[in-house]
Amino acid sequence: MESEPKFKRIIEGASVLSLGISIVVAILIGIGIGYGLKRLTGIAWLFWLGVFWGVGGAVLNVYKAYKRAKKDLDALAQDPKYKHDSHV
């Protein structure tokens, strides 16, 4: 029987935590860029453009995490230990 790696749960937890942090950071960077553009040019809608860029970056981060998780789960589904035999 294989034992679970010592730090596996910590690494998985850090991965989930990093997704949450990356969402917040992406939105804050977008807000910062939008605020800077608004202050630089005086055009108010550039702030909202920055907000939308930040939200778009956050959505992209979630999508990438979803694709990575789906790839891992698809590989796990192909593992013979977890194959479901319908003829039982």
CYANA upper distance limits for C-alpha pairs under 8 A (distance plus 0.5 A):
  4 GLU  CA      8 LYS  CA      7.59
  7 PHE  CA     11 ILE  CA      6.71
  8 LYS  CA     12 GLU  CA      6.71
  9 ARG  CA     13 GLY  CA      6.58
 10 ILE  CA     14 ALA  CA      6.61
 11 ILE  CA     15 SER  CA      6.67
 12 GLU  CA     16 VAL  CA      6.94
 13 GLY  CA     17 LEU  CA      6.62
 14 ALA  CA     18 SER  CA      6.38
 15 SER  CA     19 LEU  CA      7.01
 16 VAL  CA     20 GLY  CA      7.29
 17 LEU  CA     21 ILE  CA      6.79
 18 SER  CA     22 SER  CA      6.42
 19 LEU  CA     23 ILE  CA      6.78
 19 LEU  CA     61 ASN  CA      7.72
 19 LEU  CA     62 VAL  CA      7.66
 19 LEU  CA     65 ALA  CA      7.92
 20 GLY  CA     24 VAL  CA      7.02
 21 ILE  CA     25 VAL  CA      6.57
 22 SER  CA     26 ALA  CA      6.42
 22 SER  CA     58 ALA  CA      7.52
 22 SER  CA     61 ASN  CA      7.62
 23 ILE  CA     27 ILE  CA      6.87
 23 ILE  CA     57 GLY  CA      8.17
 23 ILE  CA     58 ALA  CA      5.06
 23 ILE  CA     59 VAL  CA      8.19
 23 ILE  CA     61 ASN  CA      7.36
 23 ILE  CA     62 VAL  CA      8.19
 24 VAL  CA     28 LEU  CA      6.65
 24 VAL  CA     58 ALA  CA      7.97
 25 VAL  CA     29 ILE  CA      6.50
 26 ALA  CA     30 GLY  CA      6.71
 26 ALA  CA     54 GLY  CA      5.54
 26 ALA  CA     55 VAL  CA      7.48
 26 ALA  CA     57 GLY  CA      6.19
 26 ALA  CA     58 ALA  CA      5.97
 27 ILE  CA     31 ILE  CA      6.66
 27 ILE  CA     51 VAL  CA      7.13
 27 ILE  CA     53 TRP  CA      8.24
 27 ILE  CA     54 GLY  CA      4.49
 27 ILE  CA     55 VAL  CA      5.89
 27 ILE  CA     57 GLY  CA      7.78
 27 ILE  CA     58 ALA  CA      6.96
 28 LEU  CA     32 GLY  CA      6.55
 28 LEU  CA     54 GLY  CA      7.29
 29 ILE  CA     33 ILE  CA      6.62
 29 ILE  CA     54 GLY  CA      6.78
 30 GLY  CA     34 GLY  CA      6.57
 30 GLY  CA     50 GLY  CA      5.07
 30 GLY  CA     51 VAL  CA      5.51
 30 GLY  CA     52 PHE  CA      7.64
 30 GLY  CA     53 TRP  CA      6.00
 30 GLY  CA     54 GLY  CA      4.32
 30 GLY  CA     55 VAL  CA      7.88
 31 ILE  CA     35 TYR  CA      6.48
 31 ILE  CA     47 PHE  CA      7.35
 31 ILE  CA     48 TRP  CA      8.35
 31 ILE  CA     50 GLY  CA      5.89
 31 ILE  CA     51 VAL  CA      5.33
 31 ILE  CA     54 GLY  CA      7.10
 32 GLY  CA     36 GLY  CA      6.52
 32 GLY  CA     50 GLY  CA      7.83
 33 ILE  CA     37 LEU  CA      6.59
 33 ILE  CA     47 PHE  CA      8.00
 33 ILE  CA     50 GLY  CA      6.03
 34 GLY  CA     38 LYS  CA      6.60
 34 GLY  CA     46 LEU  CA      6.01
 34 GLY  CA     47 PHE  CA      4.21
 34 GLY  CA     48 TRP  CA      6.86
 34 GLY  CA     49 LEU  CA      6.71
 34 GLY  CA     50 GLY  CA      4.28
 34 GLY  CA     51 VAL  CA      6.81
 35 TYR  CA     39 ARG  CA      6.64
 35 TYR  CA     46 LEU  CA      8.10
 35 TYR  CA     47 PHE  CA      5.56
 35 TYR  CA     50 GLY  CA      7.88
 36 GLY  CA     40 LEU  CA      6.48
 36 GLY  CA     47 PHE  CA      8.25
 37 LEU  CA     41 THR  CA      6.45
 37 LEU  CA     42 GLY  CA      8.16
 37 LEU  CA     43 ILE  CA      8.21
 37 LEU  CA     46 LEU  CA      6.55
 37 LEU  CA     47 PHE  CA      7.17
 38 LYS  CA     42 GLY  CA      5.46
 38 LYS  CA     43 ILE  CA      5.75
 38 LYS  CA     44 ALA  CA      6.05
 38 LYS  CA     45 TRP  CA      8.00
 38 LYS  CA     46 LEU  CA      6.05
 38 LYS  CA     47 PHE  CA      6.03
 39 ARG  CA     43 ILE  CA      8.34
 43 ILE  CA     47 PHE  CA      8.42
 44 ALA  CA     48 TRP  CA      8.08
 45 TRP  CA     49 LEU  CA      6.82
 46 LEU  CA     50 GLY  CA      6.77
 47 PHE  CA     51 VAL  CA      6.90
 48 TRP  CA     52 PHE  CA      6.65
 49 LEU  CA     53 TRP  CA      6.70
 50 GLY  CA     54 GLY  CA      6.69
 51 VAL  CA     55 VAL  CA      6.73
 52 PHE  CA     56 GLY  CA      6.43
 53 TRP  CA     57 GLY  CA      6.61
 54 GLY  CA     58 ALA  CA      6.75
 55 VAL  CA     59 VAL  CA      6.68
 56 GLY  CA     60 LEU  CA      6.64
 57 GLY  CA     61 ASN  CA      6.74
 58 ALA  CA     62 VAL  CA      6.87
 59 VAL  CA     63 TYR  CA      6.66
 60 LEU  CA     64 LYS  CA      6.67
 61 ASN  CA     65 ALA  CA      6.74
 62 VAL  CA     66 TYR  CA      6.61
 63 TYR  CA     67 LYS  CA      6.70
 64 LYS  CA     68 ARG  CA      6.69
 65 ALA  CA     69 ALA  CA      6.61
 66 TYR  CA     70 LYS  CA      6.50
 67 LYS  CA     71 LYS  CA      6.60
 68 ARG  CA     72 ASP  CA      6.84
 69 ALA  CA     73 LEU  CA      6.65
 70 LYS  CA     74 ASP  CA      6.47
 71 LYS  CA     75 ALA  CA      6.72
 72 ASP  CA     76 LEU  CA      6.73
 73 LEU  CA     77 ALA  CA      6.60
 74 ASP  CA     78 GLN  CA      7.03
 75 ALA  CA     79 ASP  CA      7.21
 76 LEU  CA     82 TYR  CA      7.82
 77 ALA  CA     82 TYR  CA      6.69
 77 ALA  CA     83 LYS  CA      7.01
 78 GLN  CA     82 TYR  CA      7.88
 78 GLN  CA     83 LYS  CA      7.21
 79 ASP  CA     83 LYS  CA      6.99
